[in-house]
């Protein structure tokens, strides 16, 4: 019996259709999980970039207001 199984395995030269389909399904599932993880990472990176731009704009606006206050121009701008 063992020799029959061994000889059958030796003569087998490829994968069956079912084995191939299972392998493809596993790869598709892994790619789906990886895509979801990568997409979340990309979203967080983009949000961080937007946060940095907003913070830079806020600081620039604060600095400009300080300059206008120091030069006295802010009073002239607010009375118009």
Residue pairs with C-beta under 8 A, 6 or more apart in sequence:
15 23
65 74
68 74
68 77
